[in-house]
Amino acid sequence: MRRISKVGMSNRQFIAFDKAYVELSSFQIEGGVSECHLMVHVTDAMLPFTAQLDALFAAYDTLQKGVLKDAQPAFKRYFLSDAANQASLLQEKIVEGSDGAVSIVQQAPLNGTKVALWCYLIEGAIGRMCSDGMYEVQHGGYRDLWSMGNLNRAANSESQTRLLFDDYAQKLNEQGLKLAANCIRTWLFVKDIDHNYAGVVRARNQVFQTQNLTSDTHFIASTGIGGGNPQLDSLVQFDAFAVDGLKPGQVHYLYAPTHLNPTYEYGVSFERGTYVDYGDRRKVYISGTASINNKGEIMYAGDIRKQAARMIENVEMLLKEADCTYDDVDQMVIYLRDPADYLVVRDIFQQRFSSIPKVIVNAYVCRPGWLIEMECMATKLLSNPSFAKF
């Protein structure tokens, strides 16, 4: 990975393969740990799923045997077009314990193919599967804990979400960690989100009240978005990321009050964004962000171009609050409610962000009036001797 990185900044590359291509961003600090995000896309939408999967894995395997051979996969998310029929075929190709934490979600790639992959790797890290199902990655003086693909079959979305958070909080407690102090990022993928999101919101609000996560303390960066899973009676999939080894003052929260309002004002409990300062870099996690103003109102109802522009501006303001720009962004996931908007949005992002690894998928946003949402991560050079290096 060192051969493709620039010191202290995100370096992007486009790498073409037979029937697939990879968008890659890497970050390296001299004498420090290198990180890499990649998006793997299939190019031939006419291929059957198994052949598309082979093309995707061939591209990834070539990179991991070459320029990424010293990098440990920490996390992978596969975006599928039909999880009920495809997930079992995918799982047959996944090597448990060596592929990092794995998330599989039904959010069809909107380039017409059946599968895409987002992968995050860390050079020289040590990874292992814990007995509780979380995947641990050790780097510097820190432990990253990834908990992916959590499901249950409780009666409704509210009960399922409450159990998911309670189980996760218990897992963290067994690791000597706390939901409020150590969890940095969550994702909630909700089937039929127009009907089931209200239950998710109620359950999360109730759990957070018991975990000292309030409007007077802080919440957690999150994306709550439409998404399926292979289990017919599981309405909510829960993914999460936590860090062990943090000291007071390392974690900060983003608000951009000129453009966005606090989420609790309209009854939900998540942070617009979070950043973590390490001794040598700043890691920024931007939550799912849509076309909203600082009164909590949907902006530009029915206009995909204007909604996309406002969403991009909102994310820009959150990044600015973390002293970052889009030049520091490592990856993007863009969610579209209506697949018919794909060509318009693809062109907008290709013109503005052609070199940033990204995937555009079909996913209903949590309010019907929002046509588009995006999330991203960023990394910036930092020197703060108060904290251990990454």
GUSEMI-928280 format. One line per field, with one value per residue (C-alpha): residue in three letters; x, y, z. Coordinates in Angstrom, 1 decimal. Layout:
! GUSEMI-928280
residuo (ALA,...)
x (X,...)
y (Y,...)
z (Z,...)
END
This chain:
! GUSEMI-928280
residuo (MET,ARG,ARG,ILE,SER,LYS,VAL,GLY,MET,SER,ASN,ARG,GLN,PHE,ILE,ALA,PHE,ASP,LYS,ALA,TYR,VAL,GLU,LEU,SER,SER,PHE,GLN,ILE,GLU,GLY,GLY,VAL,SER,GLU,CYS,HIS,LEU,MET,VAL,HIS,VAL,THR,ASP,ALA,MET,LEU,PRO,PHE,THR,ALA,GLN,LEU,ASP,ALA,LEU,PHE,ALA,ALA,TYR,ASP,THR,LEU,GLN,LYS,GLY,VAL,LEU,LYS,ASP,ALA,GLN,PRO,ALA,PHE,LYS,ARG,TYR,PHE,LEU,SER,ASP,ALA,ALA,ASN,GLN,ALA,SER,LEU,LEU,GLN,GLU,LYS,ILE,VAL,GLU,GLY,SER,ASP,GLY,ALA,VAL,SER,ILE,VAL,GLN,GLN,ALA,PRO,LEU,ASN,GLY,THR,LYS,VAL,ALA,LEU,TRP,CYS,TYR,LEU,ILE,GLU,GLY,ALA,ILE,GLY,ARG,MET,CYS,SER,ASP,GLY,MET,TYR,GLU,VAL,GLN,HIS,GLY,GLY,TYR,ARG,ASP,LEU,TRP,SER,MET,GLY,ASN,LEU,ASN,ARG,ALA,ALA,ASN,SER,GLU,SER,GLN,THR,ARG,LEU,LEU,PHE,ASP,ASP,TYR,ALA,GLN,LYS,LEU,ASN,GLU,GLN,GLY,LEU,LYS,LEU,ALA,ALA,ASN,CYS,ILE,ARG,THR,TRP,LEU,PHE,VAL,LYS,ASP,ILE,ASP,HIS,ASN,TYR,ALA,GLY,VAL,VAL,ARG,ALA,ARG,ASN,GLN,VAL,PHE,GLN,THR,GLN,ASN,LEU,THR,SER,ASP,THR,HIS,PHE,ILE,ALA,SER,THR,GLY,ILE,GLY,GLY,GLY,ASN,PRO,GLN,LEU,ASP,SER,LEU,VAL,GLN,PHE,ASP,ALA,PHE,ALA,VAL,ASP,GLY,LEU,LYS,PRO,GLY,GLN,VAL,HIS,TYR,LEU,TYR,ALA,PRO,THR,HIS,LEU,ASN,PRO,THR,TYR,GLU,TYR,GLY,VAL,SER,PHE,GLU,ARG,GLY,THR,TYR,VAL,ASP,TYR,GLY,ASP,ARG,ARG,LYS,VAL,TYR,ILE,SER,GLY,THR,ALA,SER,ILE,ASN,ASN,LYS,GLY,GLU,ILE,MET,TYR,ALA,GLY,ASP,ILE,ARG,LYS,GLN,ALA,ALA,ARG,MET,ILE,GLU,ASN,VAL,GLU,MET,LEU,LEU,LYS,GLU,ALA,ASP,CYS,THR,TYR,ASP,ASP,VAL,ASP,GLN,MET,VAL,ILE,TYR,LEU,ARG,ASP,PRO,ALA,ASP,TYR,LEU,VAL,VAL,ARG,ASP,ILE,PHE,GLN,GLN,ARG,PHE,SER,SER,ILE,PRO,LYS,VAL,ILE,VAL,ASN,ALA,TYR,VAL,CYS,ARG,PRO,GLY,TRP,LEU,ILE,GLU,MET,GLU,CYS,MET,ALA,THR,LYS,LEU,LEU,SER,ASN,PRO,SER,PHE,ALA,LYS,PHE)
x (0.0,2.9,3.7,0.3,0.0,1.0,2.1,-0.6,-3.3,-5.9,-4.5,-7.1,-6.7,-8.9,-7.8,-9.4,-9.7,-11.4,-15.2,-14.6,-12.9,-11.8,-11.9,-9.2,-8.2,-5.2,-3.8,-0.2,1.9,5.7,6.4,2.7,-0.1,-1.5,-5.2,-7.2,-10.8,-11.8,-15.0,-15.2,-17.7,-18.7,-18.8,-20.9,-24.5,-25.4,-23.5,-25.4,-24.9,-22.2,-20.2,-20.5,-19.4,-16.4,-15.4,-15.6,-13.6,-11.0,-10.3,-10.2,-7.9,-5.5,-5.1,-4.7,-2.0,-0.2,-0.3,-2.5,-0.7,0.3,-3.1,-5.6,-9.3,-11.1,-14.6,-16.4,-19.9,-21.5,-24.4,-26.7,-29.7,-31.6,-30.3,-32.8,-31.4,-27.8,-26.6,-26.0,-24.0,-21.9,-21.4,-19.9,-17.0,-16.4,-13.5,-14.6,-11.9,-9.8,-12.2,-12.7,-16.1,-18.7,-22.0,-24.4,-27.3,-29.9,-29.3,-29.0,-26.1,-27.7,-25.3,-27.4,-25.2,-26.1,-23.3,-20.7,-18.2,-16.9,-13.8,-11.7,-8.2,-5.4,-1.8,0.0,-3.0,-3.9,-7.4,-9.4,-12.9,-14.1,-16.2,-19.2,-19.1,-17.5,-14.3,-11.4,-8.6,-5.6,-3.4,-1.2,-2.7,-6.3,-8.8,-11.4,-14.5,-16.8,-20.2,-21.9,-25.1,-26.9,-30.6,-33.4,-37.0,-38.9,-42.4,-41.9,-39.3,-39.4,-38.9,-36.1,-34.3,-34.5,-33.0,-30.3,-29.1,-29.4,-27.4,-24.8,-24.5,-24.0,-21.3,-19.5,-19.8,-18.2,-15.3,-15.0,-16.5,-19.6,-22.1,-21.8,-18.0,-16.8,-19.3,-18.4,-20.7,-23.9,-26.0,-29.6,-30.9,-34.7,-37.1,-40.2,-38.7,-41.8,-43.7,-41.0,-38.7,-41.0,-40.5,-36.7,-36.7,-38.8,-36.6,-33.3,-34.6,-35.6,-32.3,-30.2,-32.0,-30.8,-27.2,-26.6,-27.0,-29.2,-29.4,-27.4,-24.6,-24.3,-25.6,-23.8,-23.1,-25.5,-27.2,-30.9,-31.8,-33.9,-32.2,-33.0,-31.5,-31.9,-34.1,-37.7,-38.9,-36.0,-37.0,-33.9,-30.2,-27.7,-24.1,-21.7,-18.2,-16.5,-13.0,-11.2,-8.2,-9.8,-9.0,-11.2,-11.0,-10.4,-14.0,-15.9,-19.3,-20.3,-23.4,-23.1,-25.9,-26.1,-27.3,-28.6,-30.6,-30.0,-31.7,-33.5,-35.6,-37.6,-37.6,-34.6,-31.3,-28.1,-25.2,-24.8,-21.1,-18.3,-14.6,-11.9,-8.4,-5.5,-1.9,-1.2,-4.6,-8.2,-10.9,-14.2,-17.5,-20.4,-23.8,-26.5,-27.2,-30.1,-31.5,-32.5,-32.3,-31.5,-35.2,-35.4,-37.4,-37.0,-35.5,-36.5,-39.2,-39.4,-36.3,-33.4,-30.8,-31.5,-31.8,-28.4,-26.8,-28.2,-27.1,-23.6,-23.5,-24.6,-21.9,-19.4,-20.3,-20.0,-16.5,-15.5,-16.4,-13.9,-11.3,-11.7,-12.8,-13.9,-10.2,-9.9,-12.8,-11.9,-15.3,-18.9,-22.1,-25.0,-28.6,-31.4,-35.0,-36.0,-33.7,-34.9,-32.8,-29.6,-28.3,-28.8,-27.0,-24.2,-23.4,-23.5,-21.0,-18.8,-18.4,-17.8,-16.1,-14.8,-11.8,-13.5,-14.4,-18.2,-21.2,-24.7,-27.4,-31.2,-32.4,-35.5,-34.5,-36.2,-38.6,-40.6,-39.8,-36.1,-35.0,-31.3,-29.0,-25.2,-22.6,-18.8,-15.6,-12.5,-9.0,-6.7,-3.1,-2.9,-0.2,-1.4,1.1,-1.6,-3.0,-1.5,-0.9,-3.4)
y (0.0,2.4,2.6,4.2,6.6,10.2,11.5,13.0,13.2,11.1,9.8,8.5,6.0,4.3,0.8,-1.2,-5.0,-7.5,-6.9,-4.8,-1.6,-0.2,3.3,3.6,6.2,5.8,7.8,7.4,9.2,8.7,6.2,5.8,3.4,3.5,3.2,2.5,2.6,1.0,0.6,-2.4,-2.2,-4.7,-3.4,-6.0,-5.8,-8.6,-11.3,-13.6,-12.9,-15.6,-14.3,-10.7,-12.0,-13.8,-10.6,-8.5,-11.1,-11.4,-7.6,-7.5,-10.5,-9.1,-5.9,-7.8,-10.0,-6.9,-3.3,-4.1,-7.2,-5.7,-4.4,-6.1,-5.9,-4.3,-4.0,-4.9,-4.0,-5.8,-4.1,-6.6,-6.2,-9.3,-10.4,-13.3,-15.1,-13.8,-13.7,-17.4,-17.5,-14.6,-16.1,-19.2,-17.1,-15.2,-16.6,-16.1,-14.4,-13.3,-11.0,-8.6,-7.6,-8.3,-6.5,-7.6,-5.3,-5.2,-1.8,-2.4,-0.7,1.7,1.2,-1.8,-4.5,-6.9,-6.4,-3.8,-3.7,-1.1,-2.2,-0.5,-1.8,-0.9,-1.7,-3.8,-4.1,-7.3,-8.6,-11.4,-12.6,-12.3,-14.9,-12.5,-12.1,-8.6,-8.2,-6.7,-4.8,-3.6,-0.7,1.5,1.6,1.2,-1.6,-1.1,-3.3,-3.8,-5.4,-6.2,-7.8,-8.0,-9.2,-10.6,-11.8,-9.8,-8.8,-5.4,-2.8,-1.1,-4.4,-5.5,-2.2,-2.2,-5.7,-4.9,-1.9,-3.7,-6.7,-4.4,-2.4,-5.7,-6.9,-3.6,-4.0,-7.4,-5.8,-3.2,-0.5,1.7,2.7,6.4,6.5,4.1,3.7,6.1,5.1,3.1,2.1,1.0,-0.6,-0.7,-2.7,-0.7,2.3,4.5,2.3,0.9,3.9,5.4,2.2,2.4,6.0,5.2,2.3,4.2,7.1,4.9,2.9,6.1,7.5,4.5,4.9,8.5,9.5,12.7,16.1,17.4,14.9,13.6,11.0,8.8,9.4,7.3,6.4,5.2,4.2,1.8,-1.6,-5.3,-8.4,-12.1,-12.9,-12.4,-11.6,-9.3,-5.7,-4.0,-4.7,-3.1,-2.4,-0.5,0.6,1.3,2.2,1.1,3.2,6.6,9.4,12.4,15.0,12.7,12.6,15.6,16.2,18.2,20.5,23.1,25.2,27.6,24.7,22.0,21.8,19.4,16.1,16.0,19.0,16.6,13.6,11.6,11.0,10.9,13.2,14.9,13.9,12.9,13.2,11.4,13.0,10.6,11.7,11.8,12.2,13.2,10.7,12.2,10.3,12.1,10.7,10.2,13.7,15.0,18.2,19.9,23.3,24.5,24.4,20.7,21.3,19.4,21.7,21.6,19.0,17.0,18.5,16.0,18.5,21.1,18.5,17.0,20.5,21.3,17.9,18.4,21.9,20.5,17.9,20.5,22.6,19.6,18.8,22.5,22.3,19.5,21.7,19.4,19.7,17.3,16.9,14.9,12.6,8.9,7.5,8.2,6.3,8.0,6.7,7.4,6.8,6.7,4.8,7.0,9.8,7.8,9.3,12.9,12.1,10.1,13.1,15.5,13.4,12.6,16.3,17.4,14.3,12.2,10.8,10.0,6.4,6.2,3.9,5.0,2.6,2.3,3.0,4.8,7.8,8.0,10.8,10.4,13.9,13.3,12.0,11.6,11.2,10.7,9.7,9.9,9.5,11.7,11.7,14.7,15.0,16.1,16.4,16.1,14.6,14.4,11.3,8.1,7.7,5.8)
z (0.0,0.6,-3.1,-3.9,-1.0,-0.6,2.8,5.0,2.4,0.6,-2.7,-5.1,-8.0,-10.6,-11.5,-14.3,-14.4,-16.6,-16.0,-12.9,-11.7,-8.4,-7.0,-4.3,-1.7,0.6,3.4,4.7,7.3,7.3,10.0,10.7,9.8,6.3,5.6,2.4,1.3,-2.0,-3.9,-6.3,-9.2,-11.8,-15.4,-17.2,-16.0,-18.4,-16.4,-14.0,-10.3,-9.8,-12.7,-11.4,-8.0,-9.6,-11.3,-8.1,-6.1,-8.8,-8.8,-5.0,-4.8,-7.3,-5.3,-2.0,-3.4,-4.9,-3.7,-0.7,0.5,3.8,4.6,6.9,5.9,8.8,7.3,4.1,3.0,0.1,-1.7,-3.3,-5.6,-4.2,-0.9,-0.4,-3.5,-3.5,0.1,0.5,-2.7,-1.5,2.0,0.4,-0.9,2.3,4.5,8.1,10.2,7.3,5.5,8.4,9.6,6.9,6.3,3.6,2.7,0.0,-1.7,-5.4,-7.1,-9.5,-12.4,-13.3,-11.7,-9.0,-6.5,-5.4,-2.5,-0.1,1.8,4.5,5.2,7.6,7.0,9.5,11.8,13.7,13.2,14.8,15.3,18.9,20.6,20.7,16.9,16.9,14.7,16.5,14.7,16.8,15.6,17.7,21.2,20.0,19.3,16.7,17.2,14.2,14.8,11.5,10.3,13.6,13.2,15.3,14.8,17.5,16.8,15.1,14.2,17.6,19.5,17.1,17.4,21.2,21.3,18.8,20.9,24.2,22.9,21.4,24.7,26.5,24.2,24.7,28.5,28.3,26.4,29.2,27.0,27.0,24.3,25.1,25.5,22.8,20.0,17.1,14.3,13.7,10.6,10.7,7.6,7.7,5.5,4.4,6.1,5.4,7.8,10.1,10.8,13.5,15.6,15.1,16.3,19.4,20.4,19.9,21.9,24.8,24.8,24.7,27.7,29.7,28.3,29.2,25.6,25.6,24.1,27.1,26.5,23.0,20.6,18.0,14.3,12.3,9.1,9.3,5.7,3.8,3.3,3.1,4.5,3.7,6.7,5.8,9.3,10.3,9.7,10.9,10.4,12.8,12.1,14.5,15.0,18.4,19.5,22.7,24.0,23.7,26.2,27.1,24.5,21.5,20.3,19.0,17.5,14.4,14.1,11.2,12.8,9.9,7.7,10.0,13.2,16.2,15.4,18.7,17.6,15.3,17.6,16.5,18.3,16.3,15.7,12.3,12.4,14.7,14.5,16.5,17.0,17.1,17.7,13.9,12.1,12.4,11.4,10.4,10.2,8.5,9.2,6.5,5.4,3.2,1.8,5.1,6.6,10.1,11.0,10.2,7.0,3.7,1.1,-2.6,-2.5,-5.7,-7.3,-7.3,-8.7,-6.0,-3.3,-4.3,-4.3,-0.8,0.5,-0.8,0.8,4.1,4.1,3.1,6.2,8.5,7.0,7.4,11.1,11.4,9.5,6.5,2.9,0.2,-0.6,2.6,1.9,1.6,0.4,-0.2,-0.2,-2.0,-1.4,-4.0,-3.3,-7.0,-9.4,-12.2,-10.7,-11.1,-14.3,-13.1,-9.7,-11.4,-13.6,-10.7,-8.6,-11.6,-12.4,-8.8,-7.2,-10.0,-8.1,-4.7,-4.3,-4.2,-4.8,-5.6,-4.4,-4.3,-0.8,0.5,2.7,6.1,5.1,1.8,0.7,0.7,-2.7,-1.9,1.1,1.4,4.0,3.9,5.9,5.8,7.1,7.8,8.9,12.6,15.2,18.7,21.2,23.8,22.1,20.9,17.2,15.1)
END
